[in-house]
Amino acid sequence: MSREDGQRKGGRVTAGKLRKKSLEEYYADPTRCRQCASVLEIGEQQVAQVRRKKFCNRSCAAQYNNRAHPKRPANGVVQCHDCGKAVQCKRRPGRNQGYIRRKFCDQCARLRRRGPGLRDRPELTKGKLFSSRKNWQSAASAIRKDARAIYQESTRPRCCAVCSYAKHVQICHIRDVADFPDDALILEINDIKNLVALCPTHHWEFGHGEMSPEDQTKLELAITLDSL
């Protein structure tokens, strides 16, 4: 036997011993299928490859994944994970692309994005808020943001109270923030009864006192009906 043949034979013997040791260590603590809990057999594969597997076959993988991630109904209606309300998913762009995956309704999604807000501090007053912020704009922006969230979570109409324009509305304070004293609570300033939806044009006219008598009458009527 030549030296090279001896080296090859020695390498095969060593590889066989290492393989046997790896198999013994594997079957001492084998990987089991997540679905049927059966032991994943090694076969001709390497032990490291089998360790990375999670299922014994495609059937078990499909059963497990279908249970963990159930298919969405054909009509695209799902239940909100927080409140359980039915949510209609939007179609994906293109033909036969299914629905955009959703877990929460619009209201619950806004609450999750919003996080803790001014309403979570019932003792907060206007004076404390303005004194705790870096500048006036920061405090005013926080009040407007909280007012929008309160209005969106209410059942008030999402259209202008004067002209019924619905493509884009702004939430306006009926009694201006500047008219409240420093000891007024933010909950009082952003009370739903002090909020009204207006289109940008009528919002500017209302804020600058330029609203026509006819539009002013419509606004007052809408505010009266909302307060009932």
C-alpha positions in Angstrom: 0.0 0.0 0.0 1.4 3.3 -1.0 1.7 6.2 1.4 -1.2 8.2 -0.4 -3.5 5.2 -0.1 -2.7 4.9 3.5 -3.5 8.5 4.1 -6.9 8.2 2.3 -7.8 5.1 4.3 -6.8 6.9 7.5 -8.9 9.9 6.6 -11.9 7.8 5.9 -11.5 6.0 9.2 -11.3 9.3 11.1 -14.3 10.7 9.2 -16.3 7.6 10.1 -15.4 8.0 13.8 -16.3 11.7 13.8 -19.6 10.9 12.0 -20.4 8.2 14.6 -19.7 10.6 17.4 -21.9 13.3 15.9 -24.8 10.8 15.4 -24.5 9.7 19.1 -24.5 13.3 20.3 -27.5 14.1 18.0 -29.7 11.2 19.1 -28.9 11.9 22.7 -30.8 15.2 22.2 -32.4 15.0 18.8 -34.3 17.8 17.0 -38.1 17.1 16.9 -40.7 18.3 14.4 -42.7 21.3 15.8 -45.9 19.8 14.5 -45.8 16.0 15.1 -42.9 15.9 17.6 -41.2 13.1 15.7 -37.4 12.9 15.7 -35.9 14.3 12.5 -33.8 11.5 11.0 -30.3 12.2 9.8 -30.1 10.0 6.7 -27.3 11.0 4.3 -27.4 14.6 5.5 -25.0 16.3 7.8 -26.0 16.8 11.4 -25.7 20.6 11.2 -28.2 20.6 8.3 -30.8 18.6 10.2 -30.3 20.8 13.3 -31.5 23.8 11.3 -34.7 22.1 10.2 -38.0 22.7 12.1 -40.3 20.1 10.5 -40.0 16.5 9.3 -41.8 17.3 6.0 -43.8 19.9 4.1 -47.1 18.6 5.3 -46.2 19.2 8.9 -44.8 22.7 8.0 -48.0 23.6 6.3 -50.2 22.4 9.1 -48.1 24.3 11.7 -47.9 27.6 9.7 -51.6 27.5 8.8 -52.5 27.3 12.5 -50.0 29.9 13.7 -50.8 32.3 10.8 -54.3 31.5 9.6 -55.2 32.5 6.0 -57.2 35.7 5.7 -60.8 35.3 4.4 -61.4 35.8 0.7 -63.4 39.0 1.3 -60.5 40.6 3.2 -62.4 41.1 6.5 -60.4 40.5 9.7 -60.8 41.1 13.4 -58.9 43.8 15.2 -56.5 42.2 17.7 -57.3 44.8 20.4 -61.1 45.5 20.2 -62.3 42.6 18.0 -64.1 44.9 15.6 -64.4 43.7 12.0 -61.8 45.5 9.7 -62.0 45.6 5.9 -58.5 45.2 4.4 -57.6 47.2 1.3 -56.7 45.5 -2.0 -53.1 45.3 -3.0 -52.3 47.3 -6.2 -52.3 45.1 -9.3 -54.4 42.2 -10.4 -55.0 39.2 -8.0 -52.6 40.5 -5.4 -54.8 39.8 -2.4 -55.2 42.1 0.5 -52.9 44.3 2.6 -52.3 42.6 5.9 -53.9 44.4 8.9 -54.0 43.6 12.6 -55.8 46.7 14.1 -58.7 48.9 13.2 -58.0 52.6 12.5 -58.9 53.7 16.0 -56.7 51.1 17.8 -53.9 51.8 15.4 -54.0 55.5 16.2 -54.0 54.7 19.9 -50.9 52.5 19.5 -49.1 55.1 17.5 -50.1 58.0 19.8 -48.8 56.4 23.0 -49.2 58.4 26.2 -50.8 61.8 25.4 -52.0 64.9 27.2 -55.3 63.2 28.1 -53.4 60.6 30.2 -52.5 63.5 32.5 -55.8 64.7 33.9 -54.2 67.2 36.3 -52.3 69.0 33.6 -53.2 72.6 33.2 -52.5 75.1 30.3 -50.0 77.0 32.4 -48.0 73.9 33.4 -47.9 72.6 29.8 -46.6 75.9 28.4 -44.0 76.3 31.1 -42.7 72.8 30.7 -42.2 73.1 26.9 -39.2 74.7 25.2 -41.4 77.3 23.4 -44.9 78.3 22.7 -45.1 76.4 19.4 -44.3 73.1 21.0 -47.1 73.5 23.6 -49.6 74.6 21.0 -48.6 71.7 18.7 -49.2 69.2 21.5 -52.7 70.6 22.2 -53.6 70.5 18.5 -52.3 66.9 18.2 -54.3 65.8 21.2 -57.4 67.6 19.9 -57.2 65.8 16.6 -56.8 62.4 18.3 -59.9 63.1 20.5 -62.0 64.2 17.5 -61.0 61.2 15.4 -61.9 58.8 18.2 -65.3 60.4 18.5 -68.4 59.8 16.4 -68.5 63.3 15.1 -68.7 63.7 11.3 -65.4 64.0 9.4 -66.5 66.8 7.2 -66.7 70.6 7.4 -69.5 71.8 9.7 -70.2 74.7 7.2 -69.8 73.3 3.7 -69.6 69.5 4.3 -66.3 69.3 2.5 -64.8 65.9 3.5 -61.6 65.4 1.6 -59.5 67.3 4.1 -60.7 68.9 7.4 -58.9 70.6 10.3 -59.9 70.3 13.9 -60.7 73.8 15.3 -61.3 74.9 18.9 -64.6 76.7 19.2 -63.3 78.7 22.2 -59.7 79.6 21.3 -56.9 78.2 23.5 -55.7 81.7 24.2 -59.1 82.6 25.8 -58.6 79.9 28.5 -56.8 81.0 31.7 -53.5 79.3 32.8 -55.3 77.2 35.4 -57.7 75.6 32.9 -57.2 71.9 32.4 -56.1 70.6 29.0 -59.0 68.1 29.3 -61.3 71.2 29.4 -59.7 72.9 26.4 -59.8 69.7 24.3 -63.2 68.7 25.4 -65.1 67.2 22.4 -67.8 69.9 22.9 -65.1 72.5 22.2 -64.0 71.0 19.0 -65.4 71.2 15.5 -64.2 70.1 12.1 -63.7 72.7 9.4 -62.2 72.8 5.9 -59.0 74.9 5.7 -60.9 77.9 4.2 -63.6 78.1 6.8 -61.0 77.4 9.6 -59.0 80.4 8.5 -62.2 82.6 8.2 -63.4 81.4 11.6 -60.0 82.1 13.3 -59.7 85.6 11.7 -63.3 86.7 12.1 -63.9 86.8 8.4 -66.8 84.3 8.2 -69.9 85.5 6.5 -73.1 85.8 8.6 -74.7 82.9 6.6 -71.7 80.6 7.3 -71.6 81.8 10.9 -75.2 80.7 11.3 -74.5 77.3 9.8 -71.6 76.8 12.1 -73.6 77.8 15.2 -76.4 75.4 14.2 -73.9 72.6 13.7 -72.3 73.3 17.1 -75.7 73.3 18.8 -76.7 70.0 17.2 -73.4 68.4 18.2 -73.8 69.5 21.8 -77.2 67.8 22.1 
